[in-house]
Amino acid sequence: GAGGAAAARAHYPPPLVAPLSASSAEDWGAKLTTGLTKLSDLVDETVVIKYGGHAMGSAEARASFARDVALLQDAGVRCVVVHGGGPMISAMLEKMGVKGEFSPEGLRITDEATVEIAEMVLCGSLNKRTVHEISMAGGSAIGLSGKDDALLRATQLDPALGLVGEVSEVNVDVLEDLLDLNLVPVIAPIGIGVGDDEGTTYNINADTAAGAVAKAMGASRLLLLTDIKGVLDKEKNLLRTLTPTQFEELKADGTITAGMVPKVQNAVDAVNGGVGSAVILDGRTEHAVLIDLLGDDDTGTAVMGDVL
């Protein structure tokens, strides 16, 4: 809560204050005005953040992300974090002598042994580490997996992929209750089956899970942190905006391929499902979440609906 955030800020070194010229003072004033206006628009709004890739790598990157979430929570933004952990799962599979394979779309082919290890890594070490880091940054968070109170129910995505799930139902009530208690839900994307399949554990792509949560909650924003600047055109220039129609065209001509396809598809599905906007942004940038939400420059690729 607020007391924790104040205590965390007490540990930060004092800012270095340099004299501002008139023009730079005006520039700072304009940036602050923009940021505070955007922040006031986000108070009591739901923002779902897919946390993964480089942003989960180094201690410095993780601390930057945790501070962003803690500050947004302190300001009254209802944040939900869905984390990945692909590289950590791959490392553990190798350590345990289990061969890891991926589909052409970048989805992990998952057998019984793989899903057990994925659950151990995601729900155990990574989930609790993320919760602890947000708490250390002054926030209040609680860790969940999709199995907790049937948070994420899933069906099999494709028999060829094994135990890879597609979210069919999200227990929104438990997330809203936790947010009302001023807690940030931090979700590991492991789900359970439906009906007769309820005893089955499914590994769910974190982008897919974040998109499903954002749609179910009617989120204002969905942020998908990646290890690239966003969606690139054939000349490797960043596309600032992308519509569903443009996505289909770029997929057809081979501009968007492999692991970016499900990532962009999730963003498109989220926007088509009522999410205000879905942004694919570079998680390697320090404070990427705050810069996107509060900055005066566009970051990453914003997926928005087709103009009718």
N, C-alpha and C positions, 0 to 999 in steps of 0.2 A: 504493500500500500504506500501511501504518501510518506509515512514515517520512514519506511525502508528506503524509499528513493532518496529522501533527504540524507539519510545516513550514508548511502552509497556515494552521493555527490560529495560528501565531506571528505572522502578519500581521494578525490580527484585533485591534481595539482592546480593552483590558481592560474587563470588564463593570463597570457602575456598581452598586455594592453599597449598598443602603439598608437600614436596620434593619427587621426584620420583626416585626410584632406576633405574639402567640401564635397567634391564629386564622389569620393569613396563613401563618405557618410551618407550621401543621398542613395547610393547604390545599396548600402547595408540597410538603410531604412526601407527601401523598396522590397528587398528580399525578406526582411522581417515581416512587413505588411502582408506580403504574399503568403508566407509560411503560416502566420497566425490566422489569416483568413481561411486557408485550407484546413488548418487544424480545427478551427471552430466548426467547420462544415462536417468534420468527421466525428465529433463528439456524439456518443451514443450510437454510432454506426458500427456495423460489423465488418472487420477486415480479416480475411483468411490468407495466411501466408504459408506457401510451400517453402520449407527450409531444407536446403540440401546443397550438394556440390561443394565448391571451394569455401562457401560461407560456413560450412560445418568443419572445415579442415583445421587451420591453425588456431591456437588459443586466442590470438589477437582478433581474427575474423569472427570467432564465436562470441567474444566479448563485445564486439561492435554490434552484432545482431542482437544480443541480449539487452544491451543498453537501449537500442531502438525500441524493442518491444516494451521494456520497462517504462520508458518515457511516454510512449503512446498510451499505455495502460494508465499511467499517472494522470494523463490529460483527459481521460474519459473515453478513449477509443476501445471498442470491444474486439480484442485481438484473439484469433484462434490460430495456432501453429500446427501444421501437419509436416512432420519431418521425414526425410528419406534416410539413406545410409548405404547406398549401393556399394561404394568402395570398401566400406567396413565389412559388409556381408561377404564380398568377394575375398577379402583378406582372411576372414574366418573360415570360409569354405576351403581355401587353399591350405590353411593351417590344419583343418580336420581331414584333409585328403579327399574332399568332395569336388568333383569337376563341375565348374559353373559354365552354363551355356546361355546365349541370348538369341532371341528371334531377330530377323532383319529389321524389325521396328524398334529394337532396343529393349524389349521386355525380357526379363529373366525367366528362362524355362525352369519350372519349379516342381521338383519331386518331393516326396515325404521328408527325406533327409535335408533338402534345401530349405523347405518351409520351417522346419524345426530350428535350423540355424538362423534363418532370417528373423524368426520370432524372438530368439534369444538375444540377438544383436540389437534389433529395433526396440523391443519392449523392455529390454534390460538396460544395458549400458547406455545406449544413445538417448533413450527417452529420459532417463533419470538425470543424465548429465545436462541435457538441455534445460530441464526444469530447474536444476540447481544453479545453472549459470544465469538464468533470468532472475532467480531469487537473489543471487549475489549482486546483480546489477540494480537491485532495489525494487524489483517487481514481485508479484505473487502469482505463482503458476502451479498447476497440478498435472501430473502425467497420466495418460490413458492409452490403452490400445483399443482397437476396434472391437475387441471381445468384451470390454467392460460395459456392463448394462446393455449389451447388444448394440453398441454404438454404431458399428459398420457391419451391415449384413451384405453378403455378396453372393453372386452366382459365378460359375466358371466362365471365364472369358472365351477360352478356346481350348478344346481338349489337347491340341498339339503343344500348348504351353504348360500343361499340367495344372498345378494348384495356384494358378494366377486368377485372381478374382476381379470382378467388375461390381462396383457398389450398386446395390439395388435399393437400399434403405439406410437412412441416417437417423439416429435417435437425437433429434434436434433438442428435445426437452432437456436432456441431461446437460447439453452444452449451454443452453440459455440459462439454466439454473446456476451453473458454475460461473458464468459471466455476471449474473446478478449478484453473486457473492464476491465479485471483484477478483476472480481468479482467471488466469489465462489457461485455457485447455491446450495441452501439448499432446498431440495424437500420433501414435505409432500406427502406420497403415497395415495392420494385420486384421483381417475380418473373419466372420463366421458365416457358414452357409445358411440357407433358408429351408424351413420345413423339414423334410426327411434328411436333408443335407446339413442340418444344424451342427452336427458333430465335426464337420470339416473345417479346417483352418486354411484360409486363403492369404497369400501374399498379394498385396495390392500396390500397384505403382503409385508413388507418393503424389505425383501430379494429378493422376486420376482421382485419388482420394480427396485431395484438396479441392478439386473442381466440384466433386459431388457434395462435399460439405458446404462449399460456398453457395451452390444452387439451393440446397435444402434449407439453408439459413436465410436466403434472400440477401446475401452479403452485398455491401456497397462496393467492395473491391476484392479482387483476387490477385495476389502477387505471387508469381512463380519465379523463384530465384534459380538462375542457371549459371553455367561457366562460360557463357559467351555474351556479347553485348545485347543480344536479342535476336530477332529474325533478320537474316541478311538476304539481300537480293543476289543476283548472279555475279555482280561486280563486288560482292562482299561489303556493300554499303548497308547501314542499318535502316530498316524500314520502321519509321516512327509509328505508323498506324497500319492496321491490317483488318480487312473485313472477311467474313466467311467466304464470300465469292472469290476474293483475291487469294485466299488460302487454297481453295480448290484448284485455282489456275496454277499457283506456284508449286503445288504438290504434283499436278499433272505434268508440268514441264521439268520436274526434277530439281527445282531450286530448293524446296524444303524436303529433306530426306531423313531416313534413319530415326534417331532418337528425338529429333525435333518434331516429327509428325505427331506422335501422341501428345507431346507437350502443347503444340499449337491447337490440336484437335480439342484438348481439354479446355483451353481458353475459349475457343469458339463455342463449345457446348455450354460453358458456363454463361457466356453472354447471351446466347440464345435461350438459356434457361432462366434469365432474369437478373443475373449479376450485373451491377452497374458498369464495371469495366474489369478487364483481365489484362494484366501487364506481365510480359515476359522480360525480366531484367537481369542485369549482370550482378550476381551475388559476390563477385570478386571485389566490387567497389565498397570501400568502407562506408558504413551507414547507408547502404543502398536503399533500405526500406524507408528511412526518413527522407532521403533525397527525393525518392519517387513521390511519396505522399505529400511532402511539404515544399519541395523545391519549385523554382519558377521555370525550370527547363524540363522538357520531356526526357525521360530516361527509358531505355529499353523500347519494346514494341507494345503499343496499346492495341489490344484487340477490341473492336467495337462492331456493333450491328450494322448490317447493310442499310443504306438510306433507301427507303421505299419510295 
